[in-house]
């Protein structure tokens, strides 16, 4: 890594949307780092981007984040881009059926992790008087979504944090935004569809069509769509964009997920 090379840190960046963003930012000249819970994916990330670019870390655990910070990031002296990307789908159940452990796991992964990492990044960004922080929210964080209470709670909070941090950090030339994908095509949404169909006892294609009907474009976004927006926001075109909630969802009309809706 060159001394003046911009550095991007992506939580859960070793697969899925995070990895696609890492590749796009790397192509734009950033050194990319990740904290990821999947040891196999971390090893592959290191092979692609360099041995000192990734560490196995459960970012829902504050102590692990602090340890990983000291191991991977602190000595670099700068972070120019932080993408708080880590997240899980959480339970898909009526609120009264959700157990406390599932609620806490979802909140810890989807919300608390953003705080654990961001609080360590901010002093570096303040010292360099620049930076971009992107919180990965969701269409569900704007509109709500039945049967997804803990996920919605975390994603709604990610928007509030982005707006609050934009206010706090703007005087240091640090920009903060929330990104709100709808359903994103790929293995993750396929797993969600299969699980949802099994829980409802219906064919997975019925669930897929239900999800597609939620947006005006009747299509899932791609990870590449999200990465393209990330690159725009961290580049010259995004210099005056802060405190915003940006949809990448083909225009969500409704997140009602009843089959007879």
FENTA-V700523 format. One record per residue. N is the residue number from 0. OMEGA is omega in radians with two decimals (999 if undefined). BURIAL is # if it has 9 or more other ideal C-beta (glycine too) atoms within 8 Angstrom, else .. Layout:
BEGIN
N_OMEGA_BURIAL, N_OMEGA_BURIAL
END
This chain:
BEGIN
0_3.08_., 1_-3.04_., 2_-3.08_., 3_-3.13_., 4_3.10_#, 5_-3.08_#, 6_3.09_#, 7_3.08_#, 8_-3.10_#, 9_3.04_#, 10_-3.06_#, 11_-3.05_#, 12_-3.05_#, 13_3.09_#, 14_3.01_., 15_-3.11_#, 16_-3.11_#, 17_-3.14_#, 18_3.10_#, 19_3.08_#, 20_3.12_#, 21_-3.14_#, 22_-3.14_#, 23_3.13_#, 24_3.08_#, 25_3.11_#, 26_3.10_., 27_3.05_#, 28_3.12_., 29_2.81_#, 30_-3.06_#, 31_3.13_#, 32_3.05_#, 33_2.90_#, 34_-3.01_#, 35_-3.07_#, 36_-3.03_., 37_-3.06_#, 38_3.13_., 39_3.12_., 40_3.10_#, 41_3.12_#, 42_3.12_., 43_3.10_#, 44_3.13_#, 45_3.09_#, 46_-3.08_., 47_-2.97_., 48_3.14_#, 49_-3.01_., 50_-3.07_., 51_-3.10_., 52_-3.02_#, 53_3.07_#, 54_3.08_., 55_-3.08_., 56_2.97_#, 57_-3.03_., 58_3.02_#, 59_-3.13_#, 60_-3.05_#, 61_-3.12_., 62_3.10_., 63_3.11_#, 64_3.13_#, 65_3.13_#, 66_3.14_#, 67_3.11_#, 68_3.12_#, 69_-3.10_., 70_-2.93_., 71_-2.81_#, 72_-2.92_#, 73_-3.07_., 74_-3.13_., 75_3.02_#, 76_3.13_., 77_2.91_., 78_-3.11_#, 79_-3.11_#, 80_2.99_#, 81_3.03_#, 82_3.09_#, 83_-2.94_#, 84_-3.03_#, 85_3.11_#, 86_3.04_#, 87_-3.10_., 88_-3.09_., 89_-3.11_#, 90_3.02_#, 91_-3.03_#, 92_2.96_., 93_-3.00_., 94_-3.09_., 95_3.14_., 96_-3.10_., 97_3.12_#, 98_-3.04_., 99_-3.11_., 100_3.13_., 101_3.06_#, 102_-3.07_#, 103_3.13_., 104_-3.13_#, 105_3.14_#, 106_3.14_#, 107_-3.08_#, 108_-2.98_#, 109_-3.07_#, 110_-3.04_#, 111_-3.14_#, 112_3.14_#, 113_3.08_#, 114_-3.09_#, 115_-3.11_#, 116_-3.05_#, 117_-3.10_#, 118_3.10_., 119_-3.11_#, 120_-3.00_#, 121_3.14_#, 122_3.09_., 123_-3.13_#, 124_3.10_#, 125_-3.13_#, 126_-3.14_., 127_3.13_#, 128_3.06_., 129_3.06_., 130_3.08_#, 131_3.07_#, 132_3.13_#, 133_3.07_#, 134_3.13_#, 135_3.06_#, 136_-3.04_#, 137_2.97_#, 138_3.11_#, 139_3.10_#, 140_3.10_#, 141_-2.97_#, 142_-2.97_., 143_-3.13_., 144_-3.11_#, 145_3.11_., 146_-3.09_., 147_-2.97_#, 148_-3.10_#, 149_3.11_#, 150_3.14_#, 151_-3.14_#, 152_-3.12_#, 153_-3.07_#, 154_3.04_#, 155_3.14_#, 156_3.13_#, 157_3.09_#, 158_3.13_#, 159_3.11_., 160_3.13_#, 161_-3.13_#, 162_3.13_#, 163_-3.14_., 164_3.07_#, 165_3.10_#, 166_-3.11_., 167_-2.89_., 168_3.14_#, 169_3.14_#, 170_3.07_., 171_-3.14_#, 172_3.08_., 173_-3.10_#, 174_-3.10_#, 175_3.12_#, 176_3.05_#, 177_3.09_#, 178_-3.06_#, 179_3.01_#, 180_2.87_#, 181_3.04_#, 182_-3.10_#, 183_-3.13_#, 184_3.13_., 185_-3.03_#, 186_-3.07_., 187_-3.12_#, 188_3.07_#, 189_3.11_., 190_3.12_., 191_-3.13_#, 192_3.14_#, 193_-3.13_#, 194_3.13_#, 195_3.14_#, 196_3.14_#, 197_-3.14_., 198_-3.13_., 199_-3.13_., 200_3.14_., 201_3.12_., 202_3.13_., 203_-3.14_#, 204_3.10_., 205_3.12_#, 206_3.12_#, 207_3.13_#, 208_3.09_., 209_3.14_#, 210_-3.13_#, 211_-3.12_#, 212_-3.11_., 213_-3.11_#, 214_-3.12_#, 215_-3.10_., 216_3.12_., 217_-3.12_., 218_3.02_., 219_2.95_#, 220_3.05_#, 221_3.06_#, 222_3.12_#, 223_3.06_., 224_-3.13_#, 225_3.14_#, 226_3.12_#, 227_3.10_#, 228_3.10_#, 229_-3.12_#, 230_3.08_#, 231_-3.07_#, 232_-3.13_#, 233_-3.11_#, 234_-3.09_., 235_-3.11_., 236_-3.09_., 237_-2.97_#, 238_3.14_., 239_3.14_., 240_3.12_., 241_-3.13_#, 242_-3.04_#, 243_3.04_., 244_-2.95_#, 245_3.12_#, 246_3.01_#, 247_-2.85_#, 248_-3.10_#, 249_-3.10_#, 250_3.10_., 251_3.07_#, 252_-3.08_., 253_3.01_., 254_3.00_#, 255_-3.07_., 256_3.06_#, 257_-3.08_., 258_-3.13_., 259_-3.10_., 260_999_.
END
